[in-house]
Structure formats: C-alpha cells, structure tokens
Amino acid sequence: MNNTNKILGAALMLGSVGLATIERISVRLSAAIVEAGYASGGNPREIVSLNDNGSGLLVYFLFFIGFVLLVSGFPGSYRRREK
C-alpha cells in the first residue's frame, strides 16, 4: 500500500501542476489569437486584457491530496525491538 500511495501522490501532484500549466497556456494563447485577428484586419492593435486570476481550486485541491498521499506512503519511525 505504501508504494501505491507514493505513486498516486506523485501522479496527482504532477497532474495538478500540468493542469495549471495548460490553463495558463490556453489563456495566453487565446489572447494572442484575438490580437492576431485584430492585426490581420488592418485595424490598429488593441490591447487585450488577460484575465489571469491564477489557478482554480481544483489545482490546489489535487496538489494537497497528492501531498497527503505522498507523505502517507513513507513509513514512520518504528521502535526497534531490543534483543
């Protein structure tokens, strides 16, 4: 069970970082497409305000759950039996 928690925790943490990255790329790419459309029409370039509010709660939630699973995957300190 420990290895499963480590693998699942790392996967959730990496997945949440990937999800946040894809979200930021899509916001910037859509703004660039809008600006390119204005520029191709011969109109002066309008400045598009980016609504870059950061990641949603899902990213933080997945990262937190992944961290908890990753930490729970490592064994704690056990008392050594005296011989």
Secondary structure by P-SEA (a helix, b strand, c coil): caaaaaaaaaaaaaaaaaaaaaaaaaaaaaaaaaaaaaaaacccbbbbbbccccccaaaaaaaaaaaaaaaaacccccccccc
